[in-house]
Amino acid sequence: MKLTNRQKWLRTIVWLKKMFPPQRSITATSCKTEKEVLETAELIGGSSGLGIKNKLDCHIKIEILLREWARFISCLGDGHEEDHPDDWGLAYAKIYRTFIEWEYGRPGTLEDSNVI
């Protein structure tokens, strides 16, 4: 079954939340913005928001999502750091490697769970 770009996007968000749960809730969305990535600091209830420009190619949006997710699960989730230290690099490498192996779900994973 060939997945649509929207299905890939939504499955990736569900997968990230399951495989790499952040310390606080993250709302990720594809939105109208001039910037490539639009972050909102803390939302009501201590959650964070992440918006990625909706006019980007799906694969680019997902690459950005993986990169930014690594920021949230490493020490950079508070938005106070600009550089990417070792903690971020390790988190991003682990997410990216696992994402490549996942391939949007295989038998016995999200592909069969009717999540999306």
N, C-alpha and C positions, 0 to 999 in steps of 0.2 A: 504494500500500500504506500503510495507516494503521499507524503505529508505536505500540506500547504505551508507557506511561510508563517502564517498566523499560528498554526498548530505547532510548528517548530519552536516559535517564540514562547508560547504558553507552556509547552512541555518542558522547555528549558528552565523556566521560572519555577515550576512545580518541582522539577528534579533538583535544582539548586537548594530550594528550601528543605527538601528531604535529605539530601546528601551532605550539605554544608550549611546546617542551620546557624543563622547568626545569633548573637547574644540578644539582640532586640529585633522586633518585627521590621521587615523591609517591604515596602510597596514599590514594585518595579512596573513601569509602564512605558509604552511607546507614545510619544506626544508631539504636538506641534511646538517646536522651539527652534530658534536660530542656532543655538549652541548644539554641539554634538551630544553633550551630556549635561543634564540639568539636575542638580541635587537640591533637595530641600533638607535642611538640617533636621531638627527634631519635629515631628508631627505630634499631635495630641496623643497622649498615652506613651510617649517615649519611643515611638516607631520612627523609622526614617523613610524618606521617599527618594526614588531614583527615576528620573525621566530620561529616555534616550530618543533622539530625534527620529520621528517616524518615517521620514523620507529617505533614510539610509537603507542600503541593501540589507536584507534579513541577516545574512552571514556576518556583516559588519556590526549590526546591532547586537547580535549574540556575542561576538568577540568583545564588544564594549561591556556588555552585561557581565561576562565572566571576569573581566579585568576589574570592574567596579565592585562586583561581589567579593572579590579577594580583598578589596579595601575594607569592606564592612566586617569580614571575619578576621581580619588582622587588626593591628593596632591603629589603623588609619580610619576606622569607621566614624570617628567624631569630626572629621573634616579639618582638623587642626594641622595636619602634616601635608606638605606639598611633595616632598621627595618620596620615593618608594624604597623603604629599607628592606632588609633581609626577610623580615616576617611577611611582608607583602609578597615578595618574590616566591617564597616557599608556598604560600597559600595559592597564588596564581598558578604556579606550576602544578600543584596537586589538583586544582580544579580543572585546569586545561587538559591534563593527561587523562583524568577520569572522564571528562566530557568526550574526548576523542574515542575512548573505549565504549562509552555508552551508546553513541550513534542514535540518539533520539528514542531509545528504548528498544530492547530486544525481547524475545519471548521470556515471560516470567518477570518482566519489569513494567514500567509505566505503559509500554505499548499494549499490554494485555489487561491493564487495570481499569480501562474506561474512565480515566481521570479527566481526559479532555477529548 
